[in-house]
Amino acid sequence: MSEKKSASGEPFTRRKVLTQAAQGAAMVSISFLNNLLPAEVASAPSNKTSYPAEKIIEFETDKLKVTVDPVTCRWSAELKGSEMQINNVHFLPGDDFVGWKVSSSFRRNESTKFGSFDKVTLHGAKAGHLDFEFELSCSKSGSDILVSLGRSNQTEVPIDLEDMDYFVSSDVRLGGTTDKWISFGTQSRNRDYYDLLPVECLITSKVYAVNHVVRDMDTGNSLLMGHITTSKGASRFEVTQGWRGKGPDRMKVRGYCSYKVTVPKGANFKGEKLLISFNYDALRAMEHQADLISIAHDIRLKERRPINLDDQELVANNYSRYHGWMSGGSAANAKKFFEDNGLGSFYWGMGGPGQQGTFGFYGSGGATQGRPSRVTYPVECFLPIRTPKYGGQRVIDFSNPLTIRLERERALQWACTDPGETGRAEMDFADWWDRWPGQFNPYMSSMETYHAGGMPWREAIDQRSPRKVVRSNMQPVDHSYGIVDICRISEDADHGYEASISPLTQTEFTGLFTESVLGSANRAFYNGRVFWNDGDGFHIYKYNSSDGKLYSYGEAKVTAVFHAIAGSTLFISEAFDVPYPEDRIELMKRISPPTMDVAYPVDLFIRKPAHIWNMPIERAFGQWNVLAVFNFTGKVSRDIFEAKLDAADDLRLAPDKEYIVYEFWTKKLIGSFKGTFTIRPLNPYDCDVYSIVERQPYPTLVSTSRHVRHMAFDVKDSRYDAEKKVLQGISRAVAGDPYQLRIYVPDGFSGKSVKMGNRPEGATMRTDGSLLTVDFTASVSKDVEWNVFF
C-alpha cells in the first residue's frame, strides 16, 4: 500500500520517488509509445497524443484539473473552484512501480456513450505478472472520473487473480474536517443495508459494494465512488479516516474488484468502469450513477418495460396485485373480496400472479407461489459441493456450457407458452451466489456465471414474450443489471410491522416493515432507472401473526402509503378471508396502481431511516411535486416533523417562485411558500402527502381524490383557457367512486359553473377561501371530460 512510500499528506515529488527506486536496486524501465506500438501511433487520430513514459501529463476540463505520472502510475485530481481533491492515487500491487515497463497516451475529446472525455491510457508489463491497461477518463463538462483497469496474461502459466485495486488514495479531501463527513453506501445483497457514520469514526474501513458516498453535512460537498459496469469483477469501495498525524481534514479511500478467477495463458479482459465523482448534491450523484449503469447495460427500463397505464392487465399482474401466499390467503378469497368491495376497477382485476417460471440457481427444492420446482439437470451441471444455505441444496454450475444450453432451452419453452400473456420469471434464493470451487471453467467469475444463468431468461422474454417481466427476490442486486425488470430491494418484509427483538437473538433479519423502509431508502436511486423497485409485500389488516394481532389503522396507513410512494410495485399480502374495516378498503383504493414517477429520500444523509420522500412529476400539461412525510413509530419527534425544507436543495424547485401546498388525507389547502417549506408535526403512526404546485395567476388544479400521488395517475390533461375563462381537463374515472377536483383560485377569480362534457353526471361546486372543490360520481369507468368556468 502507499503508506510504505510516504506518509499521508507528505509532499510527493518525482525526485523522491526516483531516488527511492534507484536505492531499491533497479530503475523503472522507460520506453516510448511510438517504439512500443508503432502501428497504433501511425494511425492515431489528431486528438491522440503519445508521450514518453517519463513525461508527466497535466490537463484541465471544464470542472477538473488532473495530473498523471506514468513513471509511478500515480495521479491526482481536483474539482476546480473547490477544496475537493484526490491525491497520489495508485493502483499497482503494493504501490510498487519498480520493474514495470510503462507507456502512455492521451486522447482529447473522446466521444463515448457516457459523454465526452479526456482520457489517459497507461500500458504496463512486468515479467511474471499480468500486463495492465489502465484508463483514466475525465468528463469534459462534468465532474465524472471513470477508471478502468484491464489485464492480460502474457506469461507461460495460468495466474490466480483475487482482488485487484483500481484506485487507492490516502489523501482525499472535501474541505472542512472529517467529523462533519458522513459515510453512506449500498451493498450487493438485498438484505444488507446502510449506516450513517462520521468518517472520523472509521478507524477500521467501512466497505460497500455498489457505491460509497461521503457527504459534508455543513457544505454538501460530496464524493461518490461507485461502479458503472458489472461484467466480470464485483466492486468494493472502502473509506477510512486518514488523520495519520496530519489533522482531521482527509480520508483514505480504496476502490477495487473481486474476481477469484484463474487467468489462463493468453487471456485478457477489459475490467470494470468505476466512477469517482466530486459533487455538491450526493442524491443526484447517486441517481446519475444509476443513469450511467442503465446506459452501460443498455437497460432503457421505461421504454422496454413501462408501467403502461393503458395496458390494465399488464399493470395488474406485474405491478399491482394480490400477493397473499404468506398470509394464508387464496385466489378464491381474493377474487370474492375484490368483487364484494368494488376493488376490481382500482386494481383492474384481482391482479393474480400470471404465468410463472423459476431460474435454476439451486438444484433441489419445491415450488413456491405456484412456480415450477427447481431443475433436475444431469449431475455434471452441478458443483461438487452443497451450499450451507437453503437446506444444503446443490449449487448449479453455470460455467458449464451444457448447463447454459439446458437453461436456455427451458427458458425458451417457458416463454413460448402463451407468449401474448403477462407473467414473470423469478430469480430467487441466489443472494449467497459466489465463485465456488470445482467450476467447469475456473476463468469465469461469480458475476459471469450469474449472468450466464440469467440472460437466457432475459433473451427468451424479449424475443418471445414481451408482455412478461423478469423479477428477482433474494439475489445480489448488482449482478442483475440488464437482466431483471422488477427488483426486490429488501429482505422479506411481510411478517409484520414492528417488534421488540433482543440483540441477544442475533436475528439476521426481522421480516418486518423495517426491511422495506431501509431497503427502499438505500436503493431509491435505482428506481425507474435500472429496476422498478419492489419493497416486498405489505399488510393493511390481517396476516399470519404469531401474536394474533391485526394491523392498526395507523400502521396500515403508513405502510400502504410508503409502498405507494417509495416503490413501483404494490403486492398486498393479505388473507382477505374476513370482513375488513371500511378505512382499509379506502386505503387500498387510493394507492393503486403505481405510475412511472419515482421518489427520492430527502433526508437520506440526515437520519436513518429517511422519513421524507419527494416525487417530482412531469406531464405534458404541467409539473408538480408529491411530498410524503412519515412518522413510522409511536413516538412524537418534533425535530423531524417540524423540519424546514429548502426549495432548491431539498425539493428541486425554483427558490424564487411561489408554490401552493395541498395535503391529501386531511383534504386541506395548507397555504403557499417561497424558498422554504416547513413540514407540520405528525402524530404517531401517521403520514402526510402534500401536492406542491407552482402558483399561477389563474385557477390551477392542485389535487384530486382518486390517488395518493395527486393527479399523477388519473388526470390525463388539464389546462386553463384564459380567453374562455375555463379550466378544463380529462380524468380517469371509476364507476361509483366519488371523485373530487381540488382547484386553487387566486384573487380576482370565482367559480361560476361546471360542465361534465357530454356525460349525464351532475357535479357540485363548493368554495372555501382560495380552494374550489368540484365533486361528481361517474356511472361508468371511463374517461370524464370536465370544464370549470370562472
C-alpha positions in Angstrom: 0.0 0.0 0.0 1.0 3.6 -0.4 1.8 4.1 3.3 5.2 2.4 3.0 6.2 5.0 0.3 5.2 8.2 2.1 3.1 9.3 5.0 -0.4 10.7 4.2 -0.2 14.3 3.1 3.6 14.2 2.7 4.8 16.2 -0.4 5.0 13.8 -3.4 7.8 14.6 -5.8 9.3 12.8 -8.8 12.8 13.2 -7.4 11.9 11.5 -4.2 10.2 8.6 -6.0 13.1 8.1 -8.5 15.6 8.3 -5.7 13.8 5.6 -3.7 13.6 3.4 -6.8 17.4 3.8 -7.5 18.2 2.9 -3.9 15.9 -0.1 -4.2 18.3 -1.6 -6.9 16.7 -1.1 -10.2 15.3 1.9 -12.1 12.0 1.6 -13.8 12.2 0.6 -17.5 11.3 3.6 -19.7 10.1 3.2 -23.2 8.4 5.4 -25.9 4.9 4.6 -27.1 6.0 5.1 -30.7 8.6 2.4 -30.3 6.3 0.0 -28.5 3.2 0.4 -30.6 4.2 1.9 -34.0 1.1 0.8 -35.9 -1.2 2.4 -33.4 0.6 5.7 -33.2 0.9 5.9 -37.0 -2.8 5.6 -37.4 -3.8 7.6 -34.3 -6.3 10.4 -34.8 -5.1 14.0 -34.3 -6.7 14.3 -30.9 -4.5 11.5 -29.5 -1.0 12.3 -28.2 1.8 9.9 -27.5 4.1 10.6 -24.5 7.4 9.2 -23.4 6.8 7.2 -20.3 8.7 9.7 -18.1 6.6 12.7 -19.1 4.0 13.9 -16.6 0.6 14.5 -18.2 -1.3 17.6 -17.0 -4.7 18.7 -18.4 -7.9 20.5 -17.4 -11.5 20.1 -18.3 -14.4 22.5 -17.6 -14.5 21.3 -13.9 -11.5 19.1 -13.3 -7.7 19.6 -13.0 -5.8 16.4 -13.4 -2.1 15.3 -13.2 -0.9 11.8 -14.2 2.7 10.5 -13.6 3.2 7.4 -15.9 6.5 6.5 -14.2 5.0 5.9 -10.8 1.5 5.1 -12.2 0.1 7.7 -9.8 -2.4 10.5 -10.5 -4.3 13.3 -8.7 -7.4 15.4 -9.5 -9.3 18.3 -8.0 -12.7 19.9 -8.6 -11.9 23.4 -9.8 -13.1 26.2 -7.6 -13.5 23.9 -4.5 -11.5 22.2 -1.8 -12.4 18.8 -3.1 -9.5 16.7 -4.3 -8.0 13.2 -4.5 -4.2 13.0 -4.4 -1.4 10.5 -5.1 -3.8 7.8 -6.4 -2.2 4.4 -7.2 -3.3 1.0 -8.5 -0.2 -1.1 -8.8 0.1 -4.0 -6.3 1.9 -2.8 -3.2 2.2 0.6 -4.9 5.5 -0.7 -6.3 6.3 0.5 -9.8 9.9 -1.0 -9.9 10.3 -3.3 -12.8 7.2 -2.2 -14.7 7.7 -1.1 -18.3 5.1 1.6 -18.8 4.0 3.6 -21.8 1.3 6.3 -22.0 -1.1 8.1 -24.4 -3.5 11.0 -24.1 -6.7 11.4 -26.1 -8.7 14.6 -26.1 -12.5 14.8 -26.6 -13.1 11.1 -26.8 -16.8 10.6 -27.6 -18.5 7.7 -25.7 -22.0 6.6 -24.8 -21.3 8.2 -21.3 -20.3 11.6 -22.8 -17.2 13.4 -23.9 -13.9 12.7 -22.0 -10.2 13.4 -22.0 -8.5 10.1 -21.5 -5.1 9.0 -20.3 -4.1 5.4 -21.0 -1.2 3.6 -19.3 0.1 0.3 -20.6 2.3 -1.8 -18.3 4.2 -5.0 -18.4 6.4 -6.9 -15.9 7.9 -10.3 -16.1 5.8 -12.9 -14.3 2.8 -10.5 -13.8 -0.4 -9.8 -15.7 0.0 -6.9 -18.1 -2.2 -3.9 -17.4 -4.1 -1.3 -19.4 -5.2 1.5 -17.1 -7.6 4.1 -18.4 -8.4 7.4 -16.6 -11.3 9.3 -18.3 -12.3 12.7 -17.2 -15.5 14.3 -18.2 -15.2 17.4 -20.5 -18.2 19.2 -19.0 -19.0 17.4 -15.7 -17.2 16.0 -12.7 -17.2 12.3 -13.7 -13.9 10.5 -13.5 -14.1 7.0 -14.9 -11.4 4.5 -14.0 -10.9 1.2 -15.8 -8.2 -1.5 -15.4 -7.8 -4.3 -17.9 -5.4 -7.2 -17.5 -3.9 -9.8 -19.9 -1.8 -12.8 -19.2 1.3 -12.8 -21.5 3.2 -15.3 -19.3 3.6 -19.0 -19.9 1.4 -20.2 -17.0 -2.1 -19.5 -15.6 -2.2 -16.8 -12.9 -4.7 -16.7 -10.0 -6.4 -13.3 -9.6 -8.3 -12.5 -6.4 -8.8 -8.8 -5.6 -7.5 -6.0 -7.8 -7.1 -2.4 -6.9 -8.4 0.2 -9.3 -7.6 3.2 -7.2 -6.2 3.8 -3.7 -5.5 7.2 -2.1 -4.6 8.2 1.4 -5.3 11.9 0.8 -8.9 12.7 -0.2 -10.4 16.0 0.9 -13.8 17.6 0.8 -12.9 20.7 2.7 -13.5 21.1 6.4 -13.0 18.2 8.8 -14.0 14.5 8.9 -16.3 14.9 11.9 -18.7 16.6 9.5 -18.3 14.0 6.8 -21.0 11.3 6.8 -20.4 7.9 5.2 -23.2 6.1 3.4 -23.2 3.2 1.0 -25.1 0.5 -0.8 -24.4 -3.3 -0.6 -24.9 -6.0 -3.2 -27.1 -8.4 -1.2 -30.6 -7.1 -0.9 -30.7 -7.9 2.9 -27.7 -5.7 3.7 -28.4 -2.0 4.4 -26.5 1.1 5.4 -25.2 3.1 8.3 -24.7 6.9 8.7 -21.2 7.2 10.2 -18.8 10.1 10.7 -15.6 9.4 8.8 -13.6 10.3 11.8 -15.0 7.2 13.5 -13.9 4.9 10.7 -10.7 3.6 12.3 -11.5 0.3 10.6 -12.5 0.8 7.0 -16.2 0.7 6.0 -16.8 -1.3 2.8 -19.8 -1.1 0.4 -20.2 -2.9 -2.9 -22.3 -0.7 -5.2 -21.3 2.8 -4.1 -19.8 4.6 -1.2 -20.8 8.2 -0.7 -19.2 10.7 1.7 -21.0 14.0 2.3 -20.0 17.1 4.3 -23.1 17.9 6.4 -22.3 21.6 6.5 -21.4 22.3 2.9 -22.9 19.5 0.9 -19.5 18.8 -0.7 -19.6 15.1 -1.6 -17.6 12.2 -3.0 -19.2 9.3 -4.7 -17.3 6.2 -5.6 -19.4 3.5 -7.4 -19.4 1.1 -10.3 -20.8 1.6 -13.8 -20.3 -1.8 -15.2 -20.5 -5.3 -13.7 -19.2 -7.6 -16.3 -16.6 -9.7 -14.5 -15.5 -8.1 -11.3 -17.6 -7.4 -8.2 -16.6 -3.9 -7.0 -15.9 -2.8 -3.4 -15.3 0.7 -2.0 -13.6 1.4 1.3 -13.4 4.6 3.3 -11.1 5.0 6.4 -10.3 8.1 8.4 -7.0 9.5 7.3 -5.5 11.7 10.1 -2.1 10.0 10.2 -0.9 12.8 12.5 -1.7 15.5 9.9 -5.0 16.7 11.0 -8.6 15.6 10.5 -9.1 17.0 7.0 -8.7 14.0 4.8 -9.7 10.4 4.4 -8.3 7.2 2.8 -10.3 5.5 0.0 -9.9 2.4 -2.0 -11.8 1.1 -5.0 -11.2 -2.5 -6.1 -12.8 -5.5 -7.7 -13.1 -9.1 -6.6 -12.5 -11.7 -9.3 -11.5 -15.0 -7.7 -10.5 -16.5 -11.1 -7.6 -18.2 -12.7 -6.5 -16.3 -15.8 -5.2 -18.7 -18.4 -2.2 -18.0 -20.7 -3.1 -15.6 -23.5 -6.4 -14.5 -21.9 -7.4 -10.8 -21.3 -10.3 -8.8 -20.0 -11.2 -5.1 -20.1 -12.0 -4.5 -16.5 -15.0 -2.7 -15.0 -15.7 1.0 -15.3 -15.6 2.6 -11.8 -16.9 6.1 -11.1 -15.3 8.8 -8.9 -17.4 11.9 -8.7 -16.9 15.1 -6.6 -20.2 17.0 -6.4 -22.5 19.2 -4.4 -25.6 17.0 -4.3 -25.0 13.4 -3.2 -28.5 12.3 -4.0 -28.3 13.5 -7.6 -24.9 11.9 -7.9 -26.4 8.5 -6.9 -29.1 9.0 -9.5 -26.5 9.9 -12.1 -24.6 6.7 -11.3 -27.8 4.7 -11.9 -28.3 6.6 -15.2 -24.8 5.6 -16.2 -25.4 2.0 -15.2 -28.5 2.0 -17.4 -26.5 3.3 -20.3 -23.7 0.8 -19.8 -26.0 -2.2 -19.7 -28.5 -0.8 -22.3 -31.4 -1.1 -19.9 -33.9 1.5 -21.1 -36.4 0.4 -18.5 -39.2 2.9 -19.1 -39.0 2.2 -22.8 -38.8 -1.6 -22.7 -40.7 -2.4 -19.5 -43.0 0.6 -19.0 -45.8 0.7 -16.4 -48.2 1.2 -19.2 -51.4 2.6 -17.7 -53.3 1.9 -20.9 -52.5 -1.8 -20.5 -54.6 -2.7 -17.5 -53.8 -6.5 -17.4 -50.1 -5.9 -17.6 -50.1 -3.4 -14.7 -52.5 -5.6 -12.6 -50.4 -8.7 -13.0 -46.9 -7.4 -13.0 -47.0 -4.2 -10.8 -50.2 -4.1 -8.7 -51.6 -7.4 -7.5 -52.8 -9.6 -4.7 -49.8 -11.3 -3.1 -51.2 -13.2 -0.1 -49.5 -16.6 -0.1 -47.7 -15.8 3.2 -50.9 -14.7 4.9 -52.9 -17.9 4.5 -55.0 -16.5 1.7 -56.1 -18.0 -1.6 -57.0 -16.8 -5.1 -60.7 -17.6 -4.4 -60.7 -15.5 -1.2 -59.1 -12.6 -3.0 -61.4 -12.8 -6.0 -64.5 -12.7 -3.9 -63.1 -9.9 -1.7 -62.2 -7.7 -4.6 -65.6 -8.2 -6.2 -67.6 -7.6 -3.0 -65.7 -4.4 -2.2 -65.6 -2.9 -5.7 -61.8 -3.1 -5.9 -61.7 -4.6 -9.4 -61.7 -1.2 -11.1 -58.9 0.1 -8.8 -56.7 -2.9 -9.3 -58.0 -3.8 -12.8 -58.9 -7.3 -11.7 -57.6 -9.4 -8.9 -54.1 -8.9 -10.1 -53.1 -12.5 -9.9 -49.5 -13.8 -10.5 -49.9 -14.8 -14.2 -47.7 -17.4 -15.7 -44.5 -18.0 -13.7 -41.1 -19.5 -14.3 -38.2 -20.1 -12.0 -34.5 -19.6 -12.6 -32.4 -22.8 -11.9 -29.8 -21.5 -9.4 -30.1 -24.3 -6.9 -30.8 -27.9 -7.8 -33.5 -29.2 -5.4 -36.4 -27.7 -3.7 -40.1 -27.4 -4.2 -42.4 -24.9 -5.9 -43.1 -21.5 -4.4 -46.1 -19.3 -5.1 -47.1 -21.6 -7.9 -43.7 -21.6 -9.6 -42.3 -24.8 -11.0 -39.9 -26.9 -8.9 -36.2 -26.4 -9.2 -34.4 -28.0 -12.1 -33.0 -31.6 -12.2 -30.2 -31.3 -14.7 -27.5 -34.0 -15.1 -25.0 -34.4 -12.3 -22.2 -32.7 -14.3 -24.3 -29.5 -14.3 -23.7 -29.1 -10.5 -20.7 -28.3 -8.4 -19.2 -31.0 -6.1 -20.4 -29.1 -3.0 -23.7 -28.1 -1.3 -24.4 -24.6 -0.1 -25.0 -24.2 3.7 -28.0 -22.1 2.8 -31.4 -23.4 1.8 -31.1 -26.8 3.4 -27.8 -27.8 1.7 -29.1 -27.6 -1.8 -26.7 -28.3 -4.7 -25.1 -25.4 -6.4 -25.7 -25.3 -10.2 -22.6 -24.7 -12.3 -23.3 -22.0 -15.0 -19.7 -22.1 -16.1 -20.5 -25.4 -17.9 -21.8 -24.9 -21.5 -24.2 -27.9 -21.0 -25.9 -26.1 -18.1 -26.2 -22.9 -20.1 -27.7 -24.8 -23.1 -30.3 -26.6 -20.9 -31.3 -23.4 -19.2 -31.7 -21.6 -22.5 -33.9 -24.4 -23.8 -36.0 -24.3 -20.6 -36.4 -20.5 -20.7 -37.5 -20.6 -24.4 -40.0 -23.3 -23.7 -41.5 -21.3 -20.9 -41.6 -18.0 -22.8 -43.2 -19.7 -25.8 -46.2 -20.9 -23.7 -48.9 -18.2 -24.1 -46.5 -15.6 -25.5 -49.1 -12.9 -25.6 -49.9 -13.2 -21.9 -48.4 -11.5 -18.9 -46.3 -13.3 -16.3 -42.9 -13.3 -14.7 -39.8 -15.3 -14.4 -38.5 -15.3 -10.9 -34.8 -15.0 -9.9 -34.8 -16.3 -6.3 -32.6 -17.6 -3.5 -29.2 -16.6 -5.0 -28.2 -13.9 -2.5 -25.2 -16.1 -1.4 -24.1 -16.5 -5.0 -20.3 -16.7 -5.3 -17.3 -18.2 -7.1 -17.4 -21.8 -5.8 -14.6 -24.4 -6.1 -14.8 -27.1 -8.7 -16.2 -25.0 -11.6 -16.1 -26.3 -15.1 -14.4 -23.1 -16.2 -12.2 -21.5 -13.5 -11.8 -18.3 -15.5 -15.5 -17.4 -15.1 -16.2 -15.2 -12.1 -19.3 -15.3 -10.0 -20.6 -12.3 -11.9 -20.2 -14.1 -15.2 -21.8 -17.4 -14.0 -24.8 -15.4 -12.6 -25.2 -13.7 -16.0 -24.9 -17.0 -17.8 -27.9 -18.3 -15.8 -30.0 -15.1 -16.0 -29.5 -13.9 -19.6 -31.3 -16.9 -21.2 -34.5 -15.8 -19.5 -34.0 -12.2 -20.4 -33.4 -13.1 -24.0 -36.3 -15.5 -24.2 -38.8 -13.0 -22.8 -37.5 -10.2 -25.1 -37.7 -12.4 -28.1 -40.8 -14.5 -27.5 -42.9 -13.0 -24.7 -42.6 -9.2 -24.5 -45.5 -8.7 -22.0 -43.7 -10.8 -19.3 -41.1 -9.5 -16.9 -38.1 -10.8 -15.0 -38.5 -10.3 -11.3 -35.9 -11.0 -8.5 -36.2 -11.8 -4.8 -33.2 -12.9 -2.7 -30.3 -12.2 -5.0 -27.2 -10.0 -5.4 -28.7 -6.8 -6.8 -25.7 -5.6 -8.7 -25.4 -8.8 -10.6 -28.8 -8.2 -12.2 -28.3 -5.2 -14.3 -29.8 -5.7 -17.7 -31.4 -8.9 -16.7 -34.1 -8.0 -14.0 -37.0 -5.7 -14.5 -38.5 -5.7 -11.0 -36.1 -6.0 -8.2 -36.8 -6.8 -4.6 -34.7 -4.2 -2.8 -35.2 -5.6 0.7 -35.3 -8.8 2.7 -38.8 -10.4 3.3 -40.9 -7.6 4.7 -44.4 -9.0 5.1 -44.0 -10.7 8.5 -45.4 -7.8 10.4 -45.0 -4.1 11.2 -42.6 -3.9 14.2 -41.4 -5.9 17.1 -39.0 -5.7 20.0 -36.3 -8.2 19.1 -33.5 -8.7 21.5 -30.0 -8.3 20.1 -29.2 -11.5 22.0 -31.1 -13.4 19.4 -28.6 -12.4 16.7 -31.5 -12.2 14.3 -30.2 -11.6 10.8 -33.4 -10.2 9.5 -36.7 -9.3 11.0 -39.1 -9.8 8.1 -40.8 -6.7 9.3 -41.9 -3.4 7.6 -38.4 -2.1 8.7 -36.9 -4.1 5.9 -38.9 -2.2 3.3 -38.2 1.2 4.9 -34.4 0.7 4.9 -34.1 -1.1 1.6 -36.2 1.4 -0.2 -34.1 4.3 1.1 -30.9 2.5 0.4 -31.6 1.7 -3.2 -34.0 4.5 -4.2 -31.5 5.7 -6.9 -32.1 2.5 -8.9 -35.9 3.0 -9.2 -37.2 3.8 -12.6 -33.6 3.8 -14.0 -32.1 0.3 -13.5 -35.1 -1.5 -12.0 -38.6 -1.0 -10.9 -38.1 -1.2 -7.1 -40.2 -3.7 -5.2 -40.4 -3.2 -1.4 -42.0 -6.6 -1.0 -45.5 -7.4 0.1 -47.3 -5.5 2.8 -50.3 -5.7 5.1 -53.2 -3.4 6.0 -55.2 -5.6 8.3 -55.0 -9.4 8.7 -51.9 -11.6 8.3 -50.4 -14.7 9.9 -49.1 -13.1 13.0 -47.5 -15.1 15.8 -49.2 -12.9 18.4 -52.5 -12.9 16.7 -52.6 -9.1 16.4 -54.1 -7.2 13.4 -52.6 -4.1 11.8 -53.9 -0.9 13.4 -55.2 1.8 11.0 -52.1 4.0 11.7 -49.8 1.1 10.8 -51.9 0.3 7.7 -51.9 3.9 6.5 -48.1 4.3 6.9 -47.1 1.0 5.2 -49.7 1.4 2.4 -48.7 5.0 1.6 -45.0 4.2 1.9 -45.2 1.4 -0.7 -47.3 3.7 -2.9 -44.6 6.4 -2.8 -41.2 4.8 -2.3 -41.5 1.9 -4.7 -43.1 1.0 -8.0 -45.0 -2.2 -7.1 -48.0 -2.9 -4.9 -48.1 -6.5 -3.7 -50.7 -6.7 -0.9 -50.0 -9.7 1.4 -53.4 -10.3 2.9 -55.6 -13.3 3.5 -58.8 -11.5 2.5 -60.9 -14.1 4.4 -62.7 -11.9 6.9 -64.7 -8.6 6.7 -62.4 -5.6 6.5 -62.9 -2.1 8.1 -64.0 0.5 5.6 -61.0 2.6 6.2 -58.7 -0.3 5.0 -60.8 -0.6 1.8 -60.3 3.2 1.3 -56.6 2.8 1.7 -56.5 0.1 -0.9 -58.4 2.3 -3.4 -56.1 5.3 -3.0 -52.8 3.7 -3.5 -53.2 1.7 -6.7 -51.9 1.5 -9.4 -48.3 2.8 -9.5 -47.1 5.2 -12.2 -43.7 5.6 -13.7 -42.8 8.5 -11.5 -40.2 7.8 -8.8 -39.4 9.5 -5.4 -36.1 10.0 -3.6 -35.5 10.2 0.2 -34.8 13.8 1.0 -33.2 13.2 4.4 -31.2 10.1 3.5 -28.0 11.6 4.9 -29.6 13.1 7.9 -31.5 10.3 9.6 -31.8 6.6 9.5 -34.3 5.7 8.3 -35.3 8.5 5.9 -38.7 9.9 6.8 -39.2 12.4 3.9 -39.7 11.4 0.3 -40.1 13.8 -2.7 -41.5 12.8 -6.1 -41.1 15.3 -8.9 -43.9 14.7 -11.5 -43.9 16.0 -15.1 -46.7 15.8 -17.6 -47.4 17.5 -20.9 -49.8 19.7 -19.1 -47.7 20.6 -16.1 -45.2 19.8 -13.3 -45.7 19.4 -9.6 -44.2 17.5 -6.6 -45.7 14.9 -4.3 -44.0 15.1 -0.9 -44.6 12.4 1.6 -43.7 12.6 5.3 -43.8 9.6 7.6 -43.9 9.0 11.3 -43.1 5.3 11.4 -43.3 4.8 15.2 -45.4 5.5 18.3 -43.2 8.4 19.3 -43.7 12.1 18.5 -40.4 13.5 17.3 -40.8 17.2 16.6 -37.2 17.7 15.4 -38.1 15.6 12.5 -41.6 16.6 11.8 -41.1 20.4 12.0 -38.2 20.3 9.6 -37.6 23.1 7.1 -37.0 22.0 3.5 -35.1 24.2 1.1 -37.0 24.6 -2.2 -33.9 24.2 -4.3 -31.7 21.8 -2.4 -34.3 19.5 -0.9 -37.3 19.7 -3.3 -35.6 20.6 -6.6 -37.8 23.6 -7.1 -37.1 27.2 -8.1 -36.1 29.2 -5.0 -37.7 32.4 -6.2 -41.1 31.0 -7.2 -44.2 30.7 -5.0 -45.8 27.2 -4.6 -49.3 26.1 -3.4 -49.5 23.2 -1.0 -52.4 20.8 -0.5 -52.5 17.7 1.8 -54.2 14.6 0.6 -55.5 12.8 3.7 -56.8 15.9 5.6 -58.1 17.4 2.4 -56.7 20.8 3.3 -55.2 23.6 1.4 -52.1 24.2 3.6 -51.1 27.5 2.0 -48.1 28.7 0.0 -44.4 29.1 0.4 -41.3 30.5 -1.4 -37.8 29.4 -0.7 -38.5 27.2 2.4 -41.3 24.8 3.2 -41.9 23.9 6.9 -43.3 20.4 7.5 -46.0 20.2 10.1 -45.8 17.9 13.1 -47.3 14.4 12.7 -49.0 12.1 15.2 -47.6 8.6 15.9 -48.1 6.2 13.0 -49.2 8.8 10.6 -48.2 10.4 7.3 -48.9 13.5 5.2 -48.8 13.5 1.4 -48.5 17.0 0.0 -49.1 18.2 -3.5 -46.8 21.1 -4.3 -47.8 23.1 -7.4 -46.4 26.4 -8.8 -48.7 29.3 -8.1 -50.2 30.7 -11.3 -52.1 33.9 -11.9 -55.2 31.8 -12.9 -57.1 28.9 -11.4 -54.9 25.8 -11.1 -55.7 22.1 -10.4 -53.7 21.2 -7.3 -55.1 17.7 -6.3 -57.7 15.1 -6.9 -59.2 12.5 -4.6 -58.5 9.4 -6.8 -54.9 8.6 -6.0 -52.3 9.4 -3.3 -49.9 10.5 -6.0 -52.1 13.6 -6.5 -53.2 13.7 -10.2 -50.3 11.6 -11.4 -52.5 8.6 -12.3 -56.0 9.9 -13.0 -55.5 13.3 -14.7 -54.7 12.8 -18.4 -54.9 16.5 -19.3 -55.5 19.9 -17.7 -55.2 23.4 -18.9 -56.6 26.9 -18.4 -58.2 28.8 -21.4 -57.7 32.4 -20.5 -59.9 33.6 -23.3 -62.9 31.5 -22.3 -62.0 31.6 -18.6 -62.3 27.9 -18.2 -60.2 25.2 -16.5 -60.6 22.0 -18.5 -59.3 18.5 -18.2 -59.8 14.8 -18.7 -59.7 12.3 -15.8 -59.8 8.6 -15.5 -62.9 7.8 -13.5 -64.1 4.7 -11.5 -67.7 3.9 -11.6 -69.4 4.6 -8.3 -66.3 6.2 -6.7 -66.9 9.8 -5.6 -64.4 12.0 -7.4 -63.2 15.4 -6.4 -61.2 18.1 -8.2 -59.2 20.5 -5.9 -58.6 23.8 -7.5 -56.6 26.8 -6.2 -58.4 30.1 -7.1 -56.3 33.3 -6.9 -57.8 36.7 -6.1 -60.0 38.1 -8.8 -61.5 34.7 -9.8 -64.5 32.8 -8.6 -66.1 29.6 -9.8 -69.3 30.1 -11.9 -70.3 26.7 -13.2 -69.1 23.3 -14.2 -69.8 21.1 -17.2 -69.0 17.4 -17.5 -68.6 17.1 -21.2 -71.5 15.2 -22.8 -71.9 12.9 -19.8 -75.1 12.9 -17.8 -73.4 13.0 -14.4 -74.0 16.1 -12.4 -71.4 17.9 -10.4 -71.4 20.2 -7.4 -69.1 23.1 -6.6 -68.0 24.4 -3.2 -65.7 27.3 -2.3 -63.7 27.7 0.9 -61.3 30.6 0.7 -58.9 30.1 -2.1 -60.0 26.4 -2.6 -62.7 25.4 -5.0 -63.8 21.8 -5.0 -65.8 20.1 -7.7 -67.5 16.7 -6.8 -69.1 14.2 -9.1 -69.6 10.4 -9.3 -69.2 8.7 -12.6 -71.6 6.0 -13.6 -69.1 4.1 -15.8 -65.3 3.5 -15.6 -64.3 5.7 -18.5 -62.5 9.0 -19.1 -64.5 12.0 -18.0 -64.1 15.5 -19.6 -64.7 18.3 -17.2 -64.9 22.1 -17.6 -64.9 24.6 -14.7 -65.9 28.1 -15.7 -64.8 31.3 -13.9 
